Amino acid sequence: MIDMRIRTPRIYKGKWLDRNKSYPMWDAAKTRSKAKGIEFLIVLDDIVIPEFCPYLGIPITKSKIKSSDNSPTLDRIDSSKGYIPGNVEVISMRANVIKNSGTYLEHRMIADRLEGLIVKQSVI
């Protein structure tokens, strides 16, 4: 059997990846799910990269050099479930870091405090 990876010119692989920008996220998620022993049922079409982050509204941009706050990341909406259709969305790295660094209650407490400060400042 011929290993097609060896015989595929780099230029073709680069062009294919340019047309299939969700593949690296899909492949990384597949590797993570295998390592963590969680369900993996998504296909490339389940990964839709939006123009803007649905949480923060910032543009989502892909850099070939390094990741940034605006880089696309694949997020499991309900982390108790695996990578299954309807449970994944592409969000900015910044939103993913914020989302993953606290519980719902902690995020709610911070949001309540910020809302209180904003209201207080608008009254003054």
Residue, then its C-alpha position, 0 to 999 in steps of 0.5 A: m500500500i502506498d502512503m499518500r502523505i509522502r507522495t502528496p506535494r506540499i503545495y497541494k496540501g496547503k491549498w487543500l487546507d486553505r479550502n478546509k480551514s476547519y480540518p485542523m480543529w476537527d483533527a485536534a478534537k478527534t485526538r483530544s477525544k481519544a485521549k480523554g475517552i469521550e464521544f466523537l461523532i462530528v464531521l467537518d461540516d459540523i464545524v462552521i467558522p463564523e466571521f465574528c465570535p458569538y460571545l464577544g463579537i470580535p472578528i475571528t481570524k486565523s493566523k498561520i504563524k501563531s494563535s491569538d485572542n481572535s483565533p478560532t477554537l472548537d468549544r463543546i457547549d456542554s462539557s459533560k458531553g462529547y464532540i457530537p453534532g449540536n454540542v460544538e461551536v467555533i468561538s474566539m480563543r479569548a472567549n474560550v479561555i474566559k469561558n473555561s476559567g470559571t463556573y457558571l456561578e462565578h461568571r454570573m457573580i462577575a456579571d452581576r458585579l459589573e452590572g452594579l458598577i455600571v448602574k452605580q456610575s451612570v447614577i453618579 
